[in-house]
Amino acid sequence: MTKIAVVILNWNGLNFLKEFLPKVIEYTKVNNTQIFVVDNGSTDDSIGYLESLKPEIQIIAFDRNYGFAPGYAKALSMISAKYYLLLNSDVEVTPGWLLPLIEEMENDINVAACMPKIKSFRQKDFFEYAGASGGYIDIFGYPFCRGRILSSIEKDTGQYDQKTEIFWASGACMLIRADAYFEAGELDSDFFAHMEEIDLCWRFKRLGYKIMCIPQSTIYHVGGGTLPNNNAHKLYLNYRNNLFLLCKNQPGHELVFILPLRIMFDWLSAIIYVTTSMAFCKAVLKAHISFIKALPSLVIKRRKVNRLAKKSFWPQIYKGSIVFDFFFREIRYFNQLKF
């Protein structure tokens, strides 16, 4: 069994592979580590390029694009390893990036997942949107980070360089303990893409595991490599998956109050989008229709999560509203928040 499987999911990302994969190979010279590139049915020349890099990498080729969550779930079921390192194809790794993550997992068996500090590839003095220096959520399910609140991204001045327990680790670069991964029930394929890592981390928390950010490891992330930020389908997935996330994981006594409010907030967003983009407005409405259709299966999943979890354990969530804090209290920095 491989100890560490670095698993990169690719879909028509030939340019990213050419730019970033050689450094992954160069800087991942760790004993008993294997790099796997999982191709999600690319129609560019990704496979041809990957073939040229063998035997430094192993290739798993799928017949079509399964998406992020189903693609990884399918691939990880085929790979035997102690740890899985999920790594986006648009990530630049740095020398020694992997060792601090492995050391954390080896030193504390209660850690199910950890992540490095994630900085912007385009603005290397700043954190990157998708993870920054560790992920959190508020009571309404809105994600934010140590170093990024909504659209406000902080400059990295070393203010979050301490190792700390977080709520979720970014799927852009996330080291997972394989035993915990299968115990928690794997990535939920119904998410397709976006927030599936938050769902997994929430289940880890329900099982009593810790999620850590280890800033002694640093990577640089391009972001928006597969779906750009102004894409209506990406917006649809974010709204839909966030409702999936809440319905599956939030404590019942909170969900009965939070879910109606959250749906109302989404409708307000849709009304605002009418003035700027009908495509975005339709994406929100489509997300709610998909959520309603998925409710029966979500209830079944929720029951399964509750059966697996420690009944007395509910993870700490930021009890305020990060949206209210941002727009009305004008909070822009993580260290302004009081948990």
DRENSE-392710 format. One line per field, with one value per residue: residue number from 1; residue in one letter; x, y, z of N, C-alpha, C in turn. Coordinates in pm, whole numbers, plus 32768, in hexadecimal, padded with zeros to 4 digits. Layout:
! DRENSE-392710
num [NUM|...];
residuo [A|...];
npx [X|...];
npy [Y|...];
npz [Z|...];
capx [X|...];
capy [Y|...];
capz [Z|...];
cpx [X|...];
cpy [Y|...];
cpz [Z|...];
END
This chain:
! DRENSE-392710
num [1|2|3|4|5|6|7|8|9|10|11|12|13|14|15|16|17|18|19|20|21|22|23|24|25|26|27|28|29|30|31|32|33|34|35|36|37|38|39|40|41|42|43|44|45|46|47|48|49|50|51|52|53|54|55|56|57|58|59|60|61|62|63|64|65|66|67|68|69|70|71|72|73|74|75|76|77|78|79|80|81|82|83|84|85|86|87|88|89|90|91|92|93|94|95|96|97|98|99|100|101|102|103|104|105|106|107|108|109|110|111|112|113|114|115|116|117|118|119|120|121|122|123|124|125|126|127|128|129|130|131|132|133|134|135|136|137|138|139|140|141|142|143|144|145|146|147|148|149|150|151|152|153|154|155|156|157|158|159|160|161|162|163|164|165|166|167|168|169|170|171|172|173|174|175|176|177|178|179|180|181|182|183|184|185|186|187|188|189|190|191|192|193|194|195|196|197|198|199|200|201|202|203|204|205|206|207|208|209|210|211|212|213|214|215|216|217|218|219|220|221|222|223|224|225|226|227|228|229|230|231|232|233|234|235|236|237|238|239|240|241|242|243|244|245|246|247|248|249|250|251|252|253|254|255|256|257|258|259|260|261|262|263|264|265|266|267|268|269|270|271|272|273|274|275|276|277|278|279|280|281|282|283|284|285|286|287|288|289|290|291|292|293|294|295|296|297|298|299|300|301|302|303|304|305|306|307|308|309|310|311|312|313|314|315|316|317|318|319|320|321|322|323|324|325|326|327|328|329|330|331|332|333|334|335|336|337|338|339];
residuo [M|T|K|I|A|V|V|I|L|N|W|N|G|L|N|F|L|K|E|F|L|P|K|V|I|E|Y|T|K|V|N|N|T|Q|I|F|V|V|D|N|G|S|T|D|D|S|I|G|Y|L|E|S|L|K|P|E|I|Q|I|I|A|F|D|R|N|Y|G|F|A|P|G|Y|A|K|A|L|S|M|I|S|A|K|Y|Y|L|L|L|N|S|D|V|E|V|T|P|G|W|L|L|P|L|I|E|E|M|E|N|D|I|N|V|A|A|C|M|P|K|I|K|S|F|R|Q|K|D|F|F|E|Y|A|G|A|S|G|G|Y|I|D|I|F|G|Y|P|F|C|R|G|R|I|L|S|S|I|E|K|D|T|G|Q|Y|D|Q|K|T|E|I|F|W|A|S|G|A|C|M|L|I|R|A|D|A|Y|F|E|A|G|E|L|D|S|D|F|F|A|H|M|E|E|I|D|L|C|W|R|F|K|R|L|G|Y|K|I|M|C|I|P|Q|S|T|I|Y|H|V|G|G|G|T|L|P|N|N|N|A|H|K|L|Y|L|N|Y|R|N|N|L|F|L|L|C|K|N|Q|P|G|H|E|L|V|F|I|L|P|L|R|I|M|F|D|W|L|S|A|I|I|Y|V|T|T|S|M|A|F|C|K|A|V|L|K|A|H|I|S|F|I|K|A|L|P|S|L|V|I|K|R|R|K|V|N|R|L|A|K|K|S|F|W|P|Q|I|Y|K|G|S|I|V|F|D|F|F|F|R|E|I|R|Y|F|N|Q|L|K|F];
npx [8054|8038|80BB|8087|7FAF|7FB0|7EB7|7E41|7D43|7CD5|7C49|7C3F|7D21|7E1E|7ED9|7EFD|7F69|805D|80DA|80E0|80F7|8203|828F|8207|8258|836D|8382|8316|839F|8388|83AA|8307|8232|813F|80DE|7FAB|7EF4|7DB5|7CEE|7BD6|7B40|7BB1|7BBB|7C85|7DEB|7E3D|7E68|7F2D|8007|8026|8070|8173|81F8|820E|82E3|82B4|81BE|8076|7F62|7E07|7CFD|7BC6|7A8A|79E7|7986|7966|7949|79B6|798B|7910|79D6|7AC3|7A66|7A3B|7B3F|7BDC|7B78|7BFB|7D01|7DF6|7E66|7F05|7EE7|7E36|7E80|7DD7|7DEE|7DD2|7DEA|7E42|7F05|8029|812E|821D|837A|83A5|829C|81EF|8244|8211|80FB|80DA|8168|80C2|7FDE|804C|809F|7FB9|7EB0|7DA9|7D75|7CC8|7CDC|7DA7|7E2C|7EFC|7F7C|7EDA|7F25|7F01|7F3F|7F56|7F6E|8056|8087|7F9C|7E8B|7DD4|7C8F|7C08|7C25|7D06|7D99|7D1D|7BD6|7A87|792A|77F6|76C8|75FE|7664|7712|784D|7994|7AE2|7C18|7CB1|7C1B|7AEE|79BA|79C2|7AA5|7BF8|7D16|7E61|7F84|8038|80B2|8004|7F5F|7FF9|8009|7FDC|7E9C|7D5A|7C4E|7B12|7AD8|7B9A|7C3E|7BDE|7C92|7D90|7DC0|7E05|7DAD|7D52|7D3C|7CA8|7BF5|7B6D|7AD7|7A44|79A2|7904|7950|797E|7861|77BC|76E0|7701|779F|784F|78F0|78E4|78D9|79B4|7992|78AC|7910|79D4|7932|78AD|798B|79BD|78D3|7905|79C4|7AC6|7BE8|7C28|7D2F|7DF6|7F2E|800F|811F|814D|8134|8076|8026|7F09|7E50|7D36|7BDA|7C02|7B76|7A60|7A11|79F0|7919|7859|771B|76C8|777C|772A|762A|766D|76EF|7621|7561|75F6|763E|754D|7520|75F4|75AD|74B9|7505|75B5|7597|7540|7403|7358|73AD|7399|7289|7249|7312|731B|7228|725D|734C|72FB|7256|7316|739C|72D7|72C4|73BE|7398|72DC|7375|7430|7391|73AA|74A6|74FD|7448|7480|7509|7440|7388|7428|742E|731F|7305|73B3|7324|7245|72C1|731F|722E|71CE|7290|7268|71F1|72C5|738B|732A|7340|7457|749D|743B|74E4|75DD|75B0|7595|7697|7730|77BD|76D8|76D1|7774|779F|7824|78D5|7850|785F|7794|7720|76B2|7761|7732|7693|774F|780F|778D|7702|7787|7879|7957|7A88|7B63|7BDF|7C40|7BA9|7AC2|79F8|79EB];
npy [7F88|80DB|81EA|8300|8392|846F|8512|858B|862D|864B|8706|8751|87F1|882A|88FF|8954|886A|8856|893A|8920|8815|87A7|8821|87B6|86AD|86D1|8740|8688|85B3|84D5|83C3|8294|8308|834A|83D8|8416|8459|84A8|848E|8530|84E0|8587|8657|86D8|86C9|8650|8547|84E5|858B|8544|8438|8457|8492|83B6|82C7|8368|83BB|832F|82D3|82F7|82C6|8341|8310|83E9|8537|8538|85F4|86AD|8642|853A|84D8|84D1|8428|8338|8305|82F3|8210|8156|8161|80FA|816E|820B|8318|8413|8511|860E|86D2|87F4|882C|8926|898C|8A0C|8975|8986|896C|8868|885E|878C|86F8|877C|8759|8644|8604|8675|85D1|84DA|8507|8531|8472|84B6|8570|859A|8619|870A|8848|891F|8A73|8B41|8C03|8D10|8CCF|8D90|8E7F|8E83|8EDD|8ED4|8E25|8D07|8CE4|8BE8|8B58|8BCB|8C03|8B35|8AA9|8B10|8B14|8BCF|8BE6|8BDA|8B47|8BBF|8BC2|8C2B|8CAB|8C97|8DA5|8DE8|8E7F|8E63|8F1F|8FA4|8F98|8F56|8FE3|8F22|8F38|8E9D|8E85|8DAF|8CCF|8C0B|8ABA|8A25|89AE|897E|89AA|8946|88B3|8916|889C|88CB|888D|8790|86BC|857A|8489|833F|826B|82F9|8383|82BD|825F|833C|8340|838A|8476|852F|84DE|855A|8668|86B9|879C|8897|88F3|87F0|879C|8826|87B1|86AB|86E3|8742|865A|85C9|8661|862B|8528|8547|8585|8657|877A|8817|893E|8970|8A51|8A4C|89CA|8A2F|8A83|8AEF|8B61|8B69|8B78|8B6D|8AD7|8A0D|8A50|8B98|8CBA|8D5A|8CB8|8C35|8B2F|8ADE|8B85|8B1F|8A1B|8A62|8ADB|8A0C|8935|899B|899C|8889|8843|88BA|8837|872E|872F|87F2|882B|87B3|8851|894C|8956|8966|8A6D|8AF7|8AA2|8B03|8C19|8C29|8BDE|8CB7|8D83|8D35|8D5F|8E74|8EB0|8E53|8F0D|8FF4|8FAA|8FBE|90C0|90C6|8FD6|8EF5|8DEE|8D9F|8DC4|8D00|8C23|8C13|8BDD|8AEB|8A52|8A3E|89AD|88BB|8874|8846|8768|86B3|8685|8594|84D3|855C|855F|8451|8438|84E6|845F|8384|83FD|845B|8368|8301|83BF|844C|846F|8535|85F7|8729|87F3|8929|8A4F|8B8B|8C64|8D4D|8E1F|8E1F|8EAE|8F85|8FF8|9049|90FF|91B5|91DF|920F|9168|90EC|9052|8F1E|8F0A|8FC2|8F4E|8EB4|8D89];
npz [8000|7FA7|8062|8053|7F79|7E82|7DE6|7CC0|7C1C|7AD3|79C9|7887|78B0|7842|7822|792A|7996|790E|7970|7A8A|7AE9|7AC6|7B9E|7C76|7C63|7C85|7D89|7E31|7E9E|7F63|803D|7FE2|7F58|7E64|7D30|7CA3|7B81|7B32|7A27|79B0|78C6|77FA|76D5|765D|7625|770F|7770|76C2|7707|7815|77FD|77A7|788D|792A|79D1|7AB1|7B04|7B3F|7A75|7A78|79B4|795A|78B0|7889|78FA|7A45|7B05|7C2C|7D3A|7D06|7C5B|7CF6|7DC4|7D3A|7CDE|7DCD|7E40|7DB0|7DF5|7ED4|7FFE|811B|814B|8098|7FB8|7F41|7E28|7D6E|7C0A|7BC1|7C6C|7CFE|7D96|7EA7|7F0C|7FF9|8044|8087|816B|8271|8284|8282|836C|842F|841F|8461|8565|85F8|8623|8629|856E|844C|8359|82B0|8243|8175|818C|80A9|7F9C|7EAE|7D5B|7C9B|7D25|7DF3|7EF3|7F75|8016|7F93|7F0A|7F22|8028|80B0|81E4|826C|829B|82F7|8369|837E|8448|8391|82C7|8217|8184|81F1|8220|82D7|8296|81BD|8189|8106|7FE6|8027|8030|80E7|8106|812E|8247|82F9|83C6|83FA|842D|84ED|8548|8544|85B7|84DA|8429|8325|821F|80F4|7FB4|7EED|7F3F|8008|810A|8163|8253|8202|827D|8320|825E|81D3|82A8|82DF|8203|8100|7FE8|7F85|7E6E|7DFB|7E13|7D41|7CF7|7DBB|7F08|7F65|7FF8|80E5|8147|8172|8236|8304|8348|83A4|8489|851A|855D|8617|85D1|8588|84BC|841B|83DC|834E|8341|8314|8231|80E4|7FC5|7E73|7DD3|7CA8|7C71|7C13|7B30|7AA5|7AA5|7A71|7B4C|7B04|7A9B|7A56|7A88|7B4B|7C1A|7C44|7CA4|7D92|7E2D|7E35|7EA4|7F99|8021|8022|80CB|81C4|81F9|8215|82F1|83C2|8519|858B|862F|85F1|84DE|8498|84BE|8439|8328|82A1|82B4|8228|8126|80F0|80E9|8003|7F43|7F50|7EEA|7DE6|7D8A|7D8C|7CC9|7BE7|7B8D|7B2A|7AAB|79FE|79D0|7AB5|7B72|7B1E|7B50|7C67|7C9F|7C17|7CB0|7D9F|7D4E|7D09|7E04|7E92|7E05|7E4D|7F58|7FD2|7FB9|8042|8146|8187|817A|8248|8328|8324|8352|8456|84DD|84CA|854B|867B|876C|882F|87D9|8741|864E|867D|85FA|8558|85F7|85A9|8493|8374|8290|82E8|8394|82DC|822A|82CE|83C1|835D|8363|82FD|832A|83A3|84AA|8530|857D|867B|8713];
capx [8000|807B|809E|804D|7F85|7F8D|7E54|7E1F|7CD3|7CE9|7BE8|7C69|7D7C|7EA5|7F32|7F1F|7FC0|80E2|8116|80EC|8115|8293|82B9|81D1|82B3|83F0|837F|82CD|83FA|8378|83A8|8287|81CD|8122|808A|7F45|7EA4|7D35|7CB8|7B44|7B0D|7BDE|7BB9|7D01|7E55|7E6F|7E9A|7FAC|806E|803B|80BB|8200|8232|821C|829D|82AE|8132|801A|7EED|7D84|7CB1|7B35|7A4F|799D|799A|790F|7946|7A1C|796C|7907|7A56|7B1C|7A2F|7A54|7BCF|7C12|7B50|7C56|7D8A|7E0F|7ECC|7EE8|7EBA|7E19|7E95|7D8A|7E36|7DA0|7E4E|7E6F|7F4D|80BC|8163|829E|83D4|8386|820E|81A3|8271|81C9|8075|80E8|8191|804C|7F89|8093|80AD|7F38|7E54|7D23|7D68|7C97|7D03|7DEC|7E46|7F64|7F54|7EC3|7F35|7EDA|7FAA|7F61|7F9B|8093|8089|7F15|7E4C|7D7E|7C02|7BD9|7C65|7D5D|7DE2|7CC1|7B4A|7A1F|78A6|77A0|7653|75AA|76A8|776A|78DA|79F7|7B66|7C7C|7CF6|7BBC|7A61|796F|7A19|7B19|7C6A|7D80|7EEE|7FC6|80A9|80D8|7FA5|7F1C|805F|8005|7F8D|7E1F|7CE9|7BF1|7A97|7AE4|7C15|7C1F|7BF2|7D02|7E02|7D87|7E39|7D42|7D6E|7CE5|7C4A|7B8C|7B21|7A73|79EC|7942|78A8|7988|7946|77D7|77BC|7670|772C|77E3|78C2|78DD|78BA|78DD|7A19|7959|7854|7964|7A12|78C9|789B|79FF|79A6|786A|7943|7A22|7B4C|7C12|7C57|7D99|7E42|7FBD|8048|81AC|8149|80F5|8063|7FEA|7E96|7E1A|7CA8|7B80|7C3D|7B14|79EC|7A31|799A|78A2|780F|7698|76C1|77C6|76D2|75C3|76A6|770B|75A3|7524|7648|763B|74D2|753E|764E|7561|7453|7545|7610|757D|74EC|7375|7318|73D4|7371|71FC|7246|7377|72FE|71CC|72A1|73AF|72B0|722C|738C|73B6|7273|72EF|742D|7360|729F|73E4|746A|733B|73DB|752D|750F|73D9|74B9|7526|73BE|7354|747E|7400|729E|7321|73F1|72BB|71F4|7312|7322|71AD|71C9|72F0|7249|71E3|7349|73D5|72F9|737F|74E5|74A5|742A|755D|7644|758F|75B2|7728|7771|77B2|765B|76E3|77D9|777C|7897|78C0|783A|7853|7706|76EF|769F|77D4|76FC|7670|77CC|7855|7747|76CD|77EE|78EF|79C8|7AD1|7BD5|7BB7|7C5F|7B43|7A50|79FF|79A6];
capy [8000|815C|8237|8381|839B|84F6|84F7|8605|861A|86A0|8706|87B2|8850|8812|8971|894F|87F7|8879|89A3|8904|878A|878D|8848|8752|863A|86F7|8761|8621|8542|84A1|8331|824D|8364|8336|8440|83E6|84BD|846C|84DD|852A|84DF|85FE|8653|8713|8665|8636|84BD|84DB|85CB|84F3|83C1|847B|84A3|8335|828C|83C3|83C4|82C7|830F|82B8|830B|8326|8320|8468|8592|8514|8661|86A8|85E1|84B0|84AF|84AB|83B3|82C4|82EC|82CB|8186|8102|8179|80CE|81C2|8236|83A2|844A|85A1|8642|8749|882B|8831|89B0|89AD|8A0B|894D|89C0|8908|883C|887A|8717|86C1|87AD|871F|85B8|8602|8691|8559|846F|8528|853A|8418|84F0|85CB|8553|8661|8789|8894|8984|8AFC|8B4D|8C8D|8D27|8CC0|8E0C|8EE7|8E27|8F14|8ECB|8DA2|8CE3|8CDB|8B5F|8B15|8C28|8BC0|8ADF|8AC5|8B13|8B38|8C0D|8B96|8BCE|8AF3|8C09|8BA8|8C96|8C75|8CE6|8DE9|8E0D|8E8A|8E7C|8F48|8FEC|8F3F|8F9B|8FD2|8ECB|8F75|8E40|8E91|8D2F|8C68|8BA7|8A41|8A32|895A|89C7|895F|88F9|88C0|8930|8831|88EC|8841|875A|863A|8531|8403|82E7|8223|8357|83A3|8255|825B|83AB|8328|83BA|84EF|851D|84F3|85AE|86F4|86C9|87F5|8906|88DE|8764|878B|8858|8745|8640|8711|8748|85CF|85AB|86A2|85E1|84AD|856A|85A0|86E1|87AA|8875|8989|896C|8ABA|8A32|899E|8A97|8A6C|8B5F|8B2D|8BC3|8B89|8B80|8A99|89BE|8AA7|8C1F|8CED|8D9A|8C50|8C1F|8AA5|8ADC|8BC3|8ABA|89B2|8A99|8AEC|8989|88E2|89D1|8968|87FB|8840|88D6|87D2|86B1|8733|8850|87F5|87BF|88C0|89C7|8950|898D|8AFF|8B2B|8A85|8B66|8C9A|8C1D|8BE0|8D41|8DCE|8D11|8DA5|8EFF|8EB2|8E44|8F8D|9050|8F7F|8FE9|9141|90BA|8F61|8E97|8D67|8D83|8DB7|8C7C|8BBF|8C06|8B99|8A61|8A10|8A1F|893F|8841|8854|880C|86E2|865C|867B|850A|8493|85A5|8530|83CE|8450|8524|83F5|8333|844B|845C|82E3|82EF|8426|844C|84B9|85A6|8653|8784|884B|89B8|8A9D|8C19|8C74|8DC7|8E1D|8E5D|8F0D|8FFD|9034|9084|916F|9216|91FF|9230|9113|90BF|8FFF|8EAD|8F20|901A|8EFC|8E7A|8D08];
capz [8000|7FA6|80DB|802E|7EEE|7E54|7D7E|7C76|7BC0|7A5E|795C|7821|78F1|780C|783F|79B9|79AC|78DC|79C2|7B19|7B0C|7ADA|7C26|7CD2|7C5B|7CBB|7E17|7E7C|7EAC|7FEA|803A|7FD8|7F24|7DD6|7CF5|7C46|7B3C|7B0C|79B9|79AE|783D|77B2|7642|762B|761D|7797|777E|767B|7758|788E|77D6|779A|7913|796C|7A44|7B24|7B2E|7B14|7A34|7A7D|794C|7956|782B|787F|796A|7AB5|7B65|7C95|7DA5|7CD5|7C21|7D63|7E0A|7CE5|7CD7|7E4E|7E58|7D63|7E24|7F5D|803C|81A4|813F|8014|7FAA|7ED0|7DF8|7CF0|7B9F|7BB1|7CE8|7CFE|7E18|7EC9|7F48|807F|8061|80B5|81EB|82E8|8286|82AB|83F8|8481|8420|84A6|85F3|863B|85DD|862B|84FC|83D5|82E0|82C5|81C9|8182|816F|8019|7F6F|7E23|7CF8|7C4E|7D82|7E51|7F7A|7FAA|8021|7F23|7F30|7F41|8099|80F9|8250|82B6|827F|835F|8338|83E2|846B|831A|8266|81BC|81A3|81EE|823F|831F|8229|8152|81AF|808A|7F76|805B|803F|812F|80E7|818E|828C|8362|8435|8413|841A|8556|8530|858F|8591|8486|8412|82A9|81D1|8068|7F53|7E93|7F73|8083|812E|81A8|8289|81B4|82D4|8349|81E6|81B9|831D|82D5|8195|8082|7FAE|7F56|7DDD|7DD2|7E11|7CC1|7D0E|7E19|7F94|7F8F|8060|8163|8174|81A8|82B3|836A|8376|83F7|850A|8560|858E|8682|859C|8577|843B|843D|8378|836E|82EB|82F6|81A6|8091|7F36|7E2A|7D88|7C42|7C90|7BA2|7ABB|7A5A|7A94|7A9E|7BB5|7ACC|7A54|7A95|7AB9|7BC9|7C7D|7C61|7CF9|7E16|7E76|7E4C|7EFC|801F|805F|803D|813E|823E|820F|823F|8363|842E|8584|856E|8677|85AD|8452|8486|84B9|83DD|829C|8266|82A7|81BD|80A8|80DD|80BF|7F78|7EF0|7F4A|7E8B|7D60|7D66|7D6C|7C4A|7B79|7B5C|7AF3|7A55|7A02|79D6|7B42|7BB4|7AFB|7B90|7CF2|7C9C|7BEF|7D24|7E01|7D16|7D17|7E93|7EB5|7DCA|7E91|7FE6|8005|7FC8|80A9|81C8|819D|8198|82CC|838C|8324|8397|84E5|8515|84D0|859C|870C|8781|8889|87A3|86D4|863A|868F|8582|8578|8612|856A|8402|8334|822F|8336|83C3|826A|81ED|832E|8425|830E|8388|8287|8352|83F7|8538|856B|85A8|8702|8713];
cpx [8057|8058|8055|802D|7F5F|7F35|7E26|7DB1|7CE2|7C74|7C0D|7CC6|7E0B|7F05|7F5B|7F7F|804F|8128|8137|8117|81AB|82C4|8281|822D|8338|83EE|8334|8321|83F9|836A|8319|8214|81BB|80C3|802C|7F02|7E28|7CF8|7C22|7B0F|7B35|7BD8|7C30|7D6C|7E91|7EAD|7F20|801E|808D|808A|8151|8246|823F|82AF|8294|8220|80E7|7F9C|7E73|7D2B|7C1F|7AFE|7A06|79BB|7936|78FE|79AC|79FE|795F|798C|7AB8|7AE9|7A4D|7AE9|7C05|7BEB|7BAC|7CE6|7D96|7E82|7EA4|7EB0|7E9E|7E34|7E4B|7DC7|7DFC|7E11|7E87|7EB6|7FE3|80EB|81EE|82F7|83AC|82F4|81C7|81C6|8228|813C|807A|810D|811B|7FF4|7FCA|8098|8029|7ED1|7DC4|7D0D|7D3E|7CC5|7D4E|7E0A|7EBA|7F28|7F4A|7EC7|7F16|7F52|7FC2|7F8F|7FD8|80A3|8002|7EE9|7DF7|7CF2|7BDD|7C29|7CBA|7DAC|7D83|7C31|7AEF|7997|7859|7722|75F4|75EC|7702|77FC|792E|7A7A|7BB5|7CD4|7C9C|7B2D|7A13|79D1|7A97|7B8B|7CDF|7E0A|7F2D|8040|80DA|8076|7F5E|7F7E|8061|7FAE|7F0E|7DB7|7C83|7B72|7A9E|7B69|7BF1|7C3B|7C5F|7D80|7DDD|7DBF|7DD3|7D77|7D0B|7C7F|7BD5|7B32|7AB4|7A14|797E|78E3|78D2|794A|78BC|77D1|774C|7695|7768|7861|7895|789C|78B5|7947|79E9|78FB|78A4|79A1|79AC|78AE|7911|79EB|793D|789F|79AA|7AAF|7B69|7C3A|7CBB|7DCA|7ED2|8004|80DD|81BC|80FC|80E9|8024|7F80|7E65|7D88|7C55|7BB0|7BDA|7A96|7A10|79C9|791A|784B|778C|768B|770C|7771|7663|75F7|76C0|768B|7566|7572|764C|75BD|74E0|758D|7602|7500|748F|7581|75E8|7524|7459|7333|733E|739D|72E3|71ED|729F|734E|7298|720C|7304|736A|7281|72A1|73AB|7354|7295|7363|73FA|7320|7309|7422|7415|736F|7463|753E|749A|740B|74D7|74A5|7384|73A5|7452|737D|72AE|735C|7387|7260|723E|7317|72A0|71A2|7222|72CF|7238|726A|739B|73AB|7336|7412|74F6|7498|74A6|75CF|762C|75AB|7648|7769|7766|773D|766E|773E|77A1|77EE|7874|78B6|7832|77BF|76CB|76D3|7713|77A8|76D7|76EF|7812|7811|771B|7732|7873|796C|7A08|7B42|7BAA|7BD0|7C08|7ACD|7A66|79A9|796E];
cpy [807D|81A8|82B7|8380|842C|84E6|857B|85E4|867D|8693|8777|881D|8842|8882|8972|88DC|8818|88DD|8973|8876|876E|87B4|87E9|86D9|8659|8706|86FB|85A3|8510|840A|82FA|82AA|834C|83A4|83FF|845D|8477|84C4|84C4|8536|8559|85EA|869E|86A5|8647|85AC|84AC|8518|8577|8475|83DE|8489|8421|830C|82E6|83CF|8347|830B|82B8|8305|82DF|8349|83A4|84BC|8572|8588|864C|8639|8552|847D|8482|842E|8333|829F|82B7|823C|8123|8109|814F|8120|81E1|82C4|83C3|84E0|85CE|86C7|8776|8832|88BE|89E3|89A5|89E7|8988|8955|88E9|884A|8806|86EC|86F8|8773|868E|85AE|861B|8615|84E8|8487|852A|84E6|844D|8556|857B|8595|86DF|87C9|88F4|8A10|8B0A|8BE0|8C96|8D19|8D42|8E82|8EA1|8E5D|8F04|8E39|8D87|8CC3|8C51|8B1D|8B6F|8BDE|8B72|8B0A|8ABC|8B26|8B7F|8BB9|8B83|8B7B|8B3B|8BEF|8C27|8C5C|8CD1|8D28|8E0F|8E0B|8EB9|8EA6|8F8F|8F8C|8F8B|8F83|8F7D|8F13|8F1C|8E3E|8E0F|8CBB|8C00|8B31|8A49|89CF|89B0|8974|890C|8918|88C9|88B6|884E|88A2|8810|86CE|85F4|84AB|83A2|829D|827C|8379|833B|8245|82C5|839B|8363|843F|84D2|8541|854E|8643|8719|871F|8868|88DB|884C|874C|87BF|87EF|86D3|8669|871B|86BC|85A0|85E5|8657|855F|84C8|8583|8636|86FC|8819|88C2|8991|89D3|8AAB|89F6|8A07|8A68|8AE9|8B28|8B95|8BE2|8BA2|8B3E|8A4C|8A0E|8B32|8C54|8D2D|8D38|8C32|8B91|8A97|8B18|8B63|8A4F|89E6|8AA7|8A64|893A|8918|89A5|88D3|87F0|8854|8866|8750|86B9|878B|8810|8815|8836|8946|89CA|8983|8A25|8B35|8B17|8AE6|8BEF|8C98|8C21|8C6E|8D98|8DB2|8D57|8E3A|8F10|8EAB|8EC6|8FF3|902C|8FA9|9069|9138|9047|8F01|8E08|8D40|8D71|8D2C|8C0D|8BA8|8BBA|8B06|8A11|89E7|89AE|88BB|8814|8810|877D|8680|8643|85EB|84C5|84D8|857A|84A9|83DF|848C|84BB|839E|837B|844A|83D5|82CF|8348|8409|84A6|8537|8611|86A5|87E8|88DE|89FC|8B2F|8C3C|8CF6|8DB2|8E67|8EC3|8F90|9045|9080|9105|91DB|923C|9221|91E5|90DA|905D|8F95|8EC9|8F88|8FCC|8EC6|8DFB|8CEB];
cpz [8000|8026|80B8|7F99|7ED2|7DDA|7D41|7C13|7B4D|79FC|78FC|785A|78C2|7830|78D2|79D5|7981|7937|7A4F|7B3C|7B1A|7B65|7C8E|7CD7|7CA0|7D53|7E6C|7E84|7F3D|7FE0|8036|7FB3|7E8F|7DA7|7C90|7C05|7B06|7A9F|79A9|791F|77ED|771B|7607|762B|76A7|77A4|7739|76CA|77D4|7870|77CE|7820|7960|796B|7AC0|7B5A|7B01|7ADD|7A4D|7A1D|794E|78CD|7819|78FA|79D8|7B17|7BD3|7CFA|7D71|7C9B|7C8B|7DAC|7DBD|7CE5|7D5C|7E72|7E11|7D96|7EB6|7F97|80CB|81A5|80AD|8018|7F2D|7EA7|7D74|7C88|7B8D|7C2E|7CD0|7D8A|7E2B|7F08|7FD8|80A6|80A5|8143|8265|82F4|82B6|833F|8455|848E|846F|853D|863F|85EE|85DD|85BC|8482|8355|8308|823F|81E0|817F|80D7|7FF2|7EDA|7DC5|7CAD|7CA4|7DFC|7EDE|7FBF|7FB9|7FA6|7F57|7F67|7FB0|80EF|8166|82AB|82A9|82F8|831C|83A7|83F4|83F5|82AC|8206|81E2|819E|8220|829B|82B4|81B5|8189|8136|801D|7FA4|807B|807C|80F1|8155|81C8|82FE|83D7|8457|8400|8489|8529|8581|855E|8548|8474|8391|8264|813E|8010|7EEF|7EBC|7FFE|809B|8188|81DB|8249|820A|82FE|82D4|81CC|8230|8313|825F|8110|8057|7F74|7EC2|7DAE|7DD0|7D89|7CD0|7D68|7E9D|7FBF|7FF9|80E6|819E|81B2|822E|8323|83A1|83CA|8483|855C|859B|85FC|8653|8597|84E6|845A|83C3|83A8|8315|82CF|826A|8156|8000|7EFA|7DCB|7D24|7C60|7C14|7B22|7A66|7A3D|7AC7|7AFF|7B81|7A7E|7A9F|7ACC|7B3E|7C39|7CA6|7CBF|7D87|7E6A|7E97|7EB4|7F8B|8069|807D|80BF|81C1|825F|8244|82CB|83D7|8499|856E|85B1|863C|851E|843C|8482|844A|834B|825F|8252|8233|8134|8089|80AD|802B|7F1A|7EE3|7EE8|7DFC|7D2F|7D40|7CE5|7BD2|7B3B|7B18|7A90|7A65|7A0A|7A66|7B91|7B9A|7B3E|7C21|7CF7|7C77|7C63|7D8A|7DCF|7D26|7DA9|7EBE|7E80|7E15|7F23|8019|801B|8032|8135|81EA|81C2|8224|833B|8396|836C|842D|8528|8528|8538|8630|8730|87D5|884F|8730|86C4|864D|8607|85AC|8583|85DA|84D6|83C1|82CB|8275|8363|8353|823C|8251|839B|83E4|833C|830A|82A9|83B6|848B|857B|85A3|8635|8702|879E];
END
